[in-house]
Amino acid sequence: MEIRAAGEADWPAIWAMFEPIVREGETYALPRDMDEAAARGYWMAPDRAVFLAIEDGLVLGSSTIHPNQQGGGAHVANAGYITAAAARGRGVGRALCLHSLDYARDAGFRAMQFNFVVSSNAPAVHLWESIGFRVLARLPGAFEHPRLGFVDALLMWKDL
């Protein structure tokens, strides 16, 4: 699997993966009716580094990395990940996360923080913990899941 920087021409492939995730509304705290322009502005914002995971010419996933805060908090990175439905369970998320940690470390970040991991997203929680992230806080009922109702969100952290 190759991980490379994404450019504007890669947006259609990213949107093809991201749109179903947004519409499902189960893992990202984004409006389920978010339009493509807003999604592009979110994922491809100018302050973000965006990457693609590619295998045999197929885009399997994407990551976006940026400072979690401005000013005095800019030394902590934040990242988001998406995986194509057909590629789930194949190590794409792990590869993208490990790549983003290396990227963040090389860019001078001192830690990576995930602000809002939906607790019912057990595969993601398990993956992040297996990579060394720890839960710093549980936000009770902070996410309204479309099928499960109100579920907790987790604040997760990893020193770099």
Summary of the structure (lengths in Angstrom):
residues: 160
radius of gyration: 15.0
end to end distance: 23.7
largest distance: 41.9
contacts: 475
relative contact order: 0.16
helix: 35%
strand: 38%
